[in-house]
């Protein structure tokens, strides 16, 4: 992150602090204050940030009349405030008010690092709390560009109290079912990171931004620890599960608009007007012919079919069934598990939360996604997204394909059993429709942790079992080589489980699921999903949770 306020100087050519190259000022302004030579992000003034996000002439600032006092009578504090005000033209470090983003109403706040490093004094806290309270009353989403060195030292304990005050205001806003999006810019540290910056429904970050509680200098001077390159940068925070996505300035306004649109207040679960009248969900003639010629597979053949690497994955079905998928990352505790892919999308205009276990498509991809074996952070990410869906009244749709939860030492250290149990506990009570689709292997508790649905469907050649046939044979018969025999007696196929009332629907594969069949399978799923939402649309949240309870209570 280039620590230069780009438009501070009048020269036509300036030097990028990141790459050292001379760059044209006007060209870089047109590039949204990003160095066109190396891609480094310059810090942006509040006025320019508002221009980048808000519709023209739509921004109306709030609470500009508040004035900063000197609660501790700190020496020379008034002089510092006056100098900052004269230098920036701002009365405080936070500018906040109402605006529209491509017509979508929102509250927009911007921290300006030129004002005492945007440290959080009592007026910053008061402006934010007042604005969030007003947003709650007017039922408006809040977007806040965070940038701060932390608490304002000259205000001591009074500054510290702003952390609790702003967090409490955001809690009330959240309890009202409203959207809050913090965008973390360079730097976001200290008490701001430990309060309102990290409390978003969706947390975005600019590439390269320094984000952390204790900054590098504090860490080095306090405990003498030298930090590695890239530590506490936005990319580090994404990999460690603390932000949902990096947001490039080229798509800043468009991305925020899409998120605002996805979170418009809505009644019911089905946007019937947006559904395409007359849309066909029938398979192609070629797929009909394939289905007619296909021979039924044995249980063991289905086990092998479900495990094929070229079998269409959860992300394939997400791509073909839904529109506008926005992936969200991280569990907010430890990491971002690649085995679990989730986010928000549209099912013909109806916002839904979609979560899938992804095994990978080739060796490199499989390694990146841990062969579809989720770790605790994967289950916790899924649960975070499901609870977010409940808050915003979005249906949840999961795609399950896993041989089982990851059983490594590190998974045990981070609480694999607790993570799975917590999902079963919380999913049972979700007050939105939950649909779960077994698309490949459904391995034990690792699969069940994403399959506590109002309905559970299985693809024709998928499997769902207490453990693998090999494991079953090893435990009961002390001979893993009897896996084929075990698969016959375990009752793990879709038809077996349909007869046992474990699943409600079998999705045809038109032979065996592959790239050619994927389009027709996805069309079939889409039509059935829309019918599922039609059936659920008149039920209350309590009725949906009670229905799910009765479903599993019956076994």
C-alpha positions, -999 to 999 in steps of 0.1 A, spaced: 0 0 0 15 33 -11 13 56 20 9 88 0 -21 110 -2 -20 112 -40 -35 146 -47 -17 165 -20 9 180 -44 4 201 -75 30 185 -97 19 167 -129 44 139 -123 49 122 -89 69 93 -77 51 61 -66 65 52 -31 59 15 -38 78 11 -71 98 43 -73 86 50 -109 75 85 -120 38 84 -129 14 109 -143 -9 124 -117 -39 128 -139 -36 93 -153 -34 79 -118 -64 99 -107 -83 83 -136 -71 50 -125 -88 55 -91 -56 64 -73 -39 32 -82 -3 32 -96 -7 21 -132 29 8 -132 29 -15 -102 -7 -16 -90 0 -1 -56 -30 15 -39 -27 52 -27 -46 63 3 -77 82 -7 -92 114 9 -127 112 22 -140 135 -5 -125 114 -33 -137 82 -17 -173 95 -16 -170 104 -53 -158 69 -61 -188 52 -44 -218 76 -41 -240 87 -71 -233 122 -81 -247 148 -57 -264 121 -36 -241 123 -5 -256 143 24 -232 144 54 -246 139 89 -236 153 123 -211 178 111 -220 201 139 -202 178 165 -170 194 178 -141 176 195 -132 185 230 -102 178 252 -117 154 278 -84 148 296 -70 183 292 -41 168 273 -14 193 266 -14 208 230 -43 186 219 -64 215 208 -35 228 187 -31 194 170 -68 193 163 -68 228 148 -38 220 126 -55 188 114 -87 207 106 -68 234 87 -47 209 68 -76 186 57 -107 209 57 -124 183 78 -138 188 113 -129 152 123 -115 120 110 -148 104 101 -172 117 74 -205 99 73 -240 104 58 -266 91 34 -262 85 -3 -273 63 -31 -251 37 -50 -266 33 -85 -299 42 -69 -296 19 -38 -300 39 -6 -272 35 20 -253 52 48 -217 58 37 -189 65 61 -152 72 53 -122 75 77 -96 99 65 -60 91 76 -48 127 71 -67 136 103 -45 124 131 -41 90 114 -79 87 116 -75 78 152 -108 71 171 -116 99 195 -150 105 211 -164 125 182 -155 97 157 -172 72 180 -202 95 185 -207 102 148 -205 65 140 -229 55 168 -254 83 158 -252 73 122 -257 36 128 -287 44 151 -302 66 124 -296 39 98 -314 14 121 -344 37 125 -345 43 87 -337 7 79 -307 15 58 -276 -6 51 -242 9 63 -210 9 42 -179 21 62 -144 26 48 -122 19 77 -88 34 81 -71 41 114 -40 40 136 -64 29 164 -75 47 196 -67 84 200 -40 85 227 -48 121 237 -82 110 248 -71 79 267 -99 59 284 -126 80 267 -113 68 234 -113 32 246 -150 35 255 -158 42 219 -149 6 210 -178 -7 231 -202 21 222 -198 17 184 -199 -21 187 -232 -19 207 -248 3 180 -238 -21 153 -253 -50 173 -286 -32 174 -284 -25 137 -276 -62 131 -305 -74 153 -328 -53 131 -318 -75 102 -298 -48 84 -266 -51 63 -233 -37 74 -202 -38 51 -169 -25 64 -142 -20 38 -108 -22 53 -82 1 38 -46 10 47 -40 10 76 -68 -5 98 -53 -12 132 -57 -11 170 -91 -3 186 -108 2 153 -98 -33 142 -110 -46 176 -144 -30 172 -164 -18 143 -140 -27 115 -144 -65 121 -181 -67 128 -195 -67 93 -219 -91 77 -196 -90 48 -160 -77 53 -141 -65 23 -105 -53 21 -84 -34 -4 -53 -53 -18 -22 -47 2 -39 -29 31 -23 -33 65 -49 -49 89 -42 -59 124 -47 -53 161 -12 -45 171 8 -29 142 42 -41 132 60 -14 151 41 -21 183 48 -58 181 85 -53 174 90 -27 201 69 -46 227 81 -81 224 110 -78 199 93 -100 173 102 -93 137 72 -99 114 76 -118 81 69 -102 47 32 -99 40 21 -105 76 -11 -86 85 -17 -76 49 -51 -80 34 -41 -111 15 -29 -126 48 -62 -118 65 -81 -134 36 -61 -166 38 -67 -167 76 -104 -163 74 -110 -128 86 -122 -111 55 -147 -122 28 -130 -109 -3 -104 -84 -16 -121 -56 -35 -104 -39 -64 -111 -2 -70 -119 -8 -106 -151 -27 -95 -156 -10 -61 -189 7 -68 -203 -22 -89 -194 -47 -62 -210 -27 -34 -241 -21 -55 -245 -59 -62 -242 -66 -24 -268 -39 -16 -291 -52 -42 -288 -88 -29 -298 -76 5 -329 -56 -4 -357 -62 21 -380 -89 8 -410 -108 19 -413 -145 14 -388 -168 -2 -398 -168 -39 -396 -139 -63 -422 -154 -86 -423 -124 -110 -386 -128 -118 -389 -165 -127 -389 -172 -164 -423 -183 -176 -422 -213 -199 -385 -222 -191 -379 -258 -199 -363 -281 -174 -364 -312 -196 -332 -330 -206 -319 -328 -241 -330 -355 -266 -294 -369 -264 -297 -372 -226 -331 -389 -229 -315 -415 -253 -286 -420 -229 -309 -426 -200 -330 -451 -220 -298 -471 -229 -282 -469 -195 -280 -501 -174 -286 -499 -137 -254 -499 -117 -246 -521 -87 -240 -506 -54 -202 -510 -58 -204 -495 -93 -222 -465 -78 -195 -461 -52 -169 -459 -80 -191 -436 -101 -195 -412 -71 -158 -411 -66 -148 -402 -102 -127 -371 -105 -145 -361 -137 -179 -362 -121 -194 -327 -121 -186 -308 -89 -206 -285 -67 -191 -254 -84 -202 -268 -118 -238 -270 -106 -235 -236 -89 -223 -221 -122 -251 -236 -143 -281 -232 -119 -275 -198 -103 -267 -163 -115 -243 -136 -100 -226 -159 -75 -205 -139 -50 -181 -161 -31 -175 -152 6 -145 -165 24 -134 -174 59 -147 -186 93 -137 -154 112 -117 -175 136 -87 -192 119 -88 -198 81 -105 -201 48 -110 -238 40 -108 -244 2 -128 -277 6 -160 -256 13 -171 -230 -13 -199 -207 -4 -216 -174 -10 -247 -156 -23 -263 -160 -57 -297 -156 -75 -321 -184 -84 -340 -166 -111 -340 -134 -91 -344 -150 -56 -313 -144 -35 -301 -177 -19 -271 -187 1 -252 -215 -17 -226 -238 -1 -208 -267 -16 -180 -291 -7 -156 -291 -36 -131 -320 -42 -112 -305 -71 -109 -313 -108 -73 -323 -112 -43 -330 -89 -34 -294 -83 -70 -284 -78 -76 -314 -55 -46 -304 -33 -59 -268 -31 -93 -281 -20 -79 -309 3 -98 -335 -19 -131 -322 -5 -123 -332 31 -134 -301 52 -115 -289 82 -132 -273 112 -128 -239 96 -147 -252 66 -177 -262 87 -175 -229 106 -174 -209 74 -205 -228 62 -223 -222 95 -214 -185 94 -229 -182 59 -260 -201 70 -266 -179 100 -261 -149 77 -287 -164 54 -311 -167 83 -306 -130 93 -315 -119 58 -342 -145 52 -324 -162 24 -330 -199 16 -299 -222 20 -289 -247 -6 -260 -271 -1 -242 -295 -24 -224 -323 -6 -196 -344 -21 -171 -356 5 -155 -389 15 -156 -374 50 -143 -347 73 -105 -343 73 -91 -364 101 -56 -350 104 -39 -340 137 -45 -303 130 -82 -308 125 -84 -325 159 -64 -296 175 -89 -271 161 -120 -290 172 -133 -311 143 -159 -328 164 -172 -296 179 -174 -280 145 -195 -308 131 -217 -309 162 -223 -272 161 -235 -274 125 -260 -301 134 -272 -281 164 -276 -248 145 -289 -261 112 -317 -279 130 -331 -245 141 -325 -223 110 -357 -203 103 -353 -204 65 -358 -232 40 -328 -255 38 -323 -279 8 -294 -303 7 -283 -322 -24 -260 -352 -23 -241 -350 -57 -213 -376 -51 -201 -392 -19 -219 -385 13 -193 -397 38 -204 -399 75 -207 -370 98 -186 -349 75 -214 -350 50 -242 -348 75 -228 -315 88 -241 -298 56 -271 -320 52 -296 -311 79 -323 -299 55 -360 -296 52 -355 -319 23 -324 -340 13 -321 -350 -24 -296 -375 -39 -283 -378 -74 -291 -412 -90 -256 -426 -86 -245 -408 -54 -239 -426 -21 -245 -416 15 -233 -438 43 -221 -441 79 -185 -445 65 -168 -459 34 -175 -495 24 -137 -502 30 -140 -488 66 -172 -507 72 -156 -540 61 -125 -534 81 -145 -527 113 -171 -554 111 -153 -581 92 -116 -572 98 -111 -573 60 -111 -541 40 -110 -561 8 -146 -570 13 -157 -535 4 -177 -545 -26 -197 -570 -5 -201 -543 22 -216 -518 -3 -244 -542 -10 -255 -546 26 -249 -510 38 -280 -496 19 -260 -465 7 -275 -459 -28 -301 -432 -36 -329 -458 -42 -321 -476 -9 -322 -443 10 -354 -432 -8 -371 -464 4 -358 -457 39 -372 -421 37 -337 -407 43 -340 -387 11 -370 -371 -5 -360 -370 -42 -337 -387 -66 -321 -365 -93 -316 -384 -126 -281 -386 -141 -291 -396 -177 -266 -425 -176 -237 -414 -154 -230 -378 -145 -203 -363 -167 -196 -331 -185 -221 -339 -212 -249 -346 -188 -242 -317 -165 -263 -292 -184 -294 -314 -183 -289 -325 -146 -285 -288 -136 -317 -279 -155 -336 -307 -137 -322 -295 -103 -331 -259 -110 -367 -267 -118 -370 -289 -87 -354 -262 -65 -379 -236 -77 -407 -260 -69 -391 -266 -34 -392 -228 -27 -428 -225 -39 -437 -252 -13 -418 -234 14 -428 -198 6 -459 -196 28 -443 -211 59 -430 -191 89 -395 -195 102 -408 -214 132 -427 -237 109 -397 -244 88 -375 -252 119 -403 -274 133 -406 -293 100 -369 -299 100 -370 -311 136 -398 -336 128 -379 -349 98 -349 -360 118 -369 -369 149 -386 -396 128 -355 -417 123 
